[in-house]
Amino acid sequence: MSTSKIALLTGGSRGLGKDMALKLAQQGIDVILTYRSQQAEAAAVVAEIEALGRRAVALPLNTADLSTFEAFFAQVATVLTDTFGTDRFDFLINNAGTSLNAPIAETTEAQFDEMLNVHFKGVFFLTQGALPLLRDGGRIVNISSATTRSSFAGVSVYAAMKGAVEVFTRYLALELGSRGIAANVVAPGAVFGGGAMTDTPEIRAWVASITALGRTAEPDDIGGIVAFLCSNSARWLNGQRLEATGGMVL
């Protein structure tokens, strides 16, 4: 049986998710990462993890399509057995997501439903599906956003779904405490580099101007925080929201 810790990370082919995967591997954790369409990029992340001396597998998953979850977890169970020699993983990181910028007056039902499915419904039921495979004493890390604390025009639906995830995380911490499973939220601010967010010099300058540390964030600023939450040093953190913004809109 494998003695290595294993993380299941959604959205690990680029941006924040890629950096999280690499930071976890640097901490000695093996990784099962998911991708929606970027197969080549996901394979490259797997190769980088293997170069660090850890094991990794990339699996396709659309976190907005709940009808695929049963088959996905059957595949995860097979990978755990065949690749890692175990029947459980230790850390679930719900990172996969997309962005939406639309004023309330112009938001369509289709846009609302996409945000709901990707950022809340998908997270809720993917976590539910993962529970039988998540080891007692494990961790859940949900990725939220600074927009749940500070309001910015155009992101109401995205922020509302992330707010739901933050409430959900506290309930996970409460209900899974008997299994020794801790659940926490990491809430990044605007992060540039490989993600879905609009990236222009003007937006970067504006974000830097409202950030106490005076610069914008890169994925490298966030991944280590997720890895920390999966370390023994963070074992007593539970039901908490860690905002990682460099001090945005203080």
Secondary structure per residue as TSV (DSSP state, phi and psi in degrees):
chain	resnum	aa	ss	phi	psi
A	1	M	-	360.0	144.1
A	2	S	-	-70.5	141.2
A	3	T	-	-105.3	-4.7
A	4	S	S	-74.3	147.8
A	5	K	-	-77.2	148.1
A	6	I	E	-130.2	134.2
A	7	A	E	-111.9	139.0
A	8	L	E	-105.0	115.9
A	9	L	E	-122.4	121.2
A	10	T	S	-87.9	144.0
A	11	G	S	68.1	55.7
A	12	G	-	-107.0	16.0
A	13	S	S	-91.1	-14.6
A	14	R	S	-158.0	171.1
A	15	G	H	53.1	-134.5
A	16	L	H	-57.3	-45.8
A	17	G	H	-61.8	-41.0
A	18	K	H	-60.7	-46.2
A	19	D	H	-65.4	-38.4
A	20	M	H	-59.3	-45.7
A	21	A	H	-60.0	-43.6
A	22	L	H	-69.8	-38.2
A	23	K	H	-66.9	-37.5
A	24	L	H	-63.1	-44.1
A	25	A	H	-63.3	-39.9
A	26	Q	H	-62.8	-24.4
A	27	Q	T	-88.5	4.3
A	28	G	T	89.4	18.1
A	29	I	-	-104.6	132.3
A	30	D	E	-77.2	156.6
A	31	V	E	-134.8	130.4
A	32	I	E	-105.0	115.0
A	33	L	E	-114.7	153.4
A	34	T	E	-114.6	157.3
A	35	Y	E	-142.5	153.0
A	36	R	S	-91.4	-47.6
A	37	S	S	-140.1	-15.1
A	38	Q	-	-87.8	69.0
A	39	Q	H	-64.2	-43.7
A	40	A	H	-63.8	-42.6
A	41	E	H	-64.1	-40.7
A	42	A	H	-63.2	-40.9
A	43	A	H	-63.5	-35.7
A	44	A	H	-66.4	-37.7
A	45	V	H	-65.1	-42.7
A	46	V	H	-56.7	-44.5
A	47	A	H	-62.9	-39.6
A	48	E	H	-64.5	-39.8
A	49	I	H	-65.3	-43.2
A	50	E	H	-63.8	-33.4
A	51	A	H	-66.2	-22.6
A	52	L	T	-85.0	-1.2
A	53	G	T	90.6	10.7
A	54	R	-	-108.6	168.9
A	55	R	-	-100.7	148.9
A	56	A	E	-153.8	150.4
A	57	V	E	-138.8	139.3
A	58	A	E	-111.1	129.5
A	59	L	E	-123.9	141.8
A	60	P	E	-74.2	140.7
A	61	L	-	-161.9	130.1
A	62	N	-	-103.3	105.3
A	63	T	T	-68.7	-9.7
A	64	A	T	-88.0	-8.9
A	65	D	-	-107.3	89.1
A	66	L	G	-64.1	-22.2
A	67	S	G	-66.5	-15.4
A	68	T	G	-94.9	-5.8
A	69	F	H	-65.7	-40.3
A	70	E	H	-60.6	-46.8
A	71	A	H	-65.5	-36.8
A	72	F	H	-61.5	-46.5
A	73	F	H	-70.9	-27.0
A	74	A	H	-64.0	-39.4
A	75	Q	H	-67.5	-40.8
A	76	V	H	-60.4	-43.8
A	77	A	H	-60.4	-40.6
A	78	T	H	-65.2	-43.9
A	79	V	H	-62.9	-42.0
A	80	L	I	-57.6	-43.4
A	81	T	I	-71.4	-50.7
A	82	D	I	-76.6	-37.7
A	83	T	I	-95.7	-38.1
A	84	F	I	-109.4	-9.6
A	85	G	S	66.6	36.9
A	86	T	-	-148.6	177.8
A	87	D	S	-123.3	11.1
A	88	R	-	-141.4	154.4
A	89	F	E	-118.5	168.7
A	90	D	E	-107.7	-29.7
A	91	F	E	-134.5	130.8
A	92	L	E	-111.8	121.9
A	93	I	E	-117.9	109.7
A	94	N	E	-88.9	94.1
A	95	N	-	-113.6	-28.8
A	96	A	-	-56.7	138.7
A	97	G	-	-176.2	169.5
A	98	T	-	-130.4	167.4
A	99	S	-	-111.1	161.4
A	100	L	-	-147.3	129.6
A	101	N	-	-122.4	104.7
A	102	A	-	-152.4	129.8
A	103	P	-	-61.2	152.2
A	104	I	G	-54.2	-43.3
A	105	A	G	-65.8	-18.2
A	106	E	G	-114.3	-1.2
A	107	T	-	-70.7	131.8
A	108	T	-	-92.0	161.8
A	109	E	H	-63.0	-36.5
A	110	A	H	-62.9	-41.6
A	111	Q	H	-64.0	-43.6
A	112	F	H	-58.6	-47.8
A	113	D	H	-64.2	-36.6
A	114	E	H	-63.3	-45.4
A	115	M	H	-63.7	-40.8
A	116	L	H	-59.7	-49.2
A	117	N	I	-67.3	-42.9
A	118	V	I	-73.0	-46.9
A	119	H	I	-97.6	-18.5
A	120	F	I	-128.4	-59.2
A	121	K	I	-59.9	-44.4
A	122	G	H	-62.7	-43.7
A	123	V	H	-62.9	-43.5
A	124	F	H	-60.4	-52.0
A	125	F	H	-81.5	-25.4
A	126	L	H	-66.6	-41.4
A	127	T	H	-63.6	-43.9
A	128	Q	H	-56.7	-45.0
A	129	G	H	-67.1	-26.7
A	130	A	H	-79.7	-21.3
A	131	L	G	-56.3	-39.8
A	132	P	G	-65.8	-22.2
A	133	L	G	-100.0	-7.7
A	134	L	E	-86.2	125.5
A	135	R	E	-67.5	140.7
A	136	D	E	-56.6	137.8
A	137	G	E	86.8	5.2
A	138	G	E	-82.4	-167.9
A	139	R	E	-137.5	149.0
A	140	I	E	-121.4	129.9
A	141	V	E	-123.0	118.5
A	142	N	E	-104.4	138.0
A	143	I	E	-96.7	121.9
A	144	S	-	-111.8	-139.1
A	145	S	-	-161.1	150.8
A	146	A	G	-62.4	-19.2
A	147	T	G	-69.6	-7.7
A	148	T	G	-80.5	-17.9
A	149	R	T	-103.5	-43.3
A	150	S	S	-110.9	135.4
A	151	S	-	-96.1	135.1
A	152	F	-	-130.8	132.2
A	153	A	T	-58.1	135.3
A	154	G	T	100.2	-8.8
A	155	V	-	-119.1	28.2
A	156	S	H	-60.9	-44.8
A	157	V	H	-69.6	-47.3
A	158	Y	H	-55.7	-49.0
A	159	A	H	-65.2	-38.2
A	160	A	H	-63.4	-40.1
A	161	M	H	-67.4	-39.2
A	162	K	H	-65.7	-36.1
A	163	G	H	-62.1	-39.3
A	164	A	H	-62.1	-39.6
A	165	V	H	-63.9	-36.3
A	166	E	H	-65.6	-42.4
A	167	V	H	-64.3	-45.5
A	168	F	H	-55.1	-39.3
A	169	T	H	-63.1	-39.9
A	170	R	H	-63.4	-37.8
A	171	Y	H	-70.8	-34.6
A	172	L	H	-59.8	-46.4
A	173	A	H	-59.2	-40.4
A	174	L	H	-68.6	-50.1
A	175	E	H	-77.2	-24.2
A	176	L	H	-99.2	0.0
A	177	G	G	-57.8	-33.4
A	178	S	G	-66.0	-19.2
A	179	R	G	-95.9	2.8
A	180	G	T	74.0	17.9
A	181	I	-	-94.7	125.6
A	182	A	E	-99.0	145.4
A	183	A	E	-131.8	129.6
A	184	N	E	-139.4	165.5
A	185	V	E	-117.3	137.3
A	186	V	E	-110.7	126.9
A	187	A	E	-117.2	92.2
A	188	P	E	-74.1	158.2
A	189	G	-	-87.8	-153.6
A	190	A	-	-67.5	122.4
A	191	V	B	-119.7	126.9
A	192	F	-	-106.8	142.8
A	193	G	S	119.2	89.2
A	194	G	S	85.0	6.2
A	195	G	S	-103.5	-170.3
A	196	A	S	-90.8	-7.6
A	197	M	S	-72.7	144.7
A	198	T	-	-59.7	132.1
A	199	D	-	-128.0	106.6
A	200	T	-	-135.6	157.5
A	201	P	H	-56.4	-36.1
A	202	E	H	-66.3	-43.1
A	203	I	H	-66.9	-42.0
A	204	R	H	-59.4	-43.3
A	205	A	H	-64.3	-40.2
A	206	W	H	-65.9	-44.6
A	207	V	H	-61.3	-43.4
A	208	A	H	-61.1	-34.4
A	209	S	H	-71.0	-22.7
A	210	I	T	-105.4	11.8
A	211	T	B	-112.4	126.9
A	212	A	T	-57.6	-37.3
A	213	L	T	-79.6	-2.6
A	214	G	S	75.7	21.4
A	215	R	S	-149.9	171.3
A	216	T	-	-90.9	165.5
A	217	A	B	-96.0	148.8
A	218	E	-	-113.6	161.8
A	219	P	G	-52.0	-32.8
A	220	D	G	-62.0	-19.0
A	221	D	G	-78.0	-16.4
A	222	I	T	-109.7	-38.2
A	223	G	H	-56.5	-38.1
A	224	G	H	-65.7	-28.1
A	225	I	H	-68.7	-41.5
A	226	V	H	-63.5	-43.5
A	227	A	H	-61.9	-39.4
A	228	F	H	-59.2	-43.7
A	229	L	H	-65.0	-18.4
A	230	C	T	-96.9	7.1
A	231	S	S	-97.9	165.4
A	232	N	G	-67.1	-25.5
A	233	S	G	-64.7	-22.3
A	234	A	G	-101.7	16.3
A	235	R	T	-62.4	-22.5
A	236	W	T	-101.1	4.2
A	237	L	-	-84.6	126.2
A	238	N	-	-155.5	133.4
A	239	G	S	69.5	25.6
A	240	Q	-	-109.8	154.6
A	241	R	E	-110.3	118.1
A	242	L	E	-105.2	110.1
A	243	E	E	-87.1	126.3
A	244	A	E	-119.0	87.1
A	245	T	S	-129.8	-1.6
A	246	G	S	72.3	11.9
A	247	G	S	88.1	59.4
A	248	M	B	-88.6	131.6
A	249	V	T	48.8	56.9
A	250	L	-	-78.8	360.0
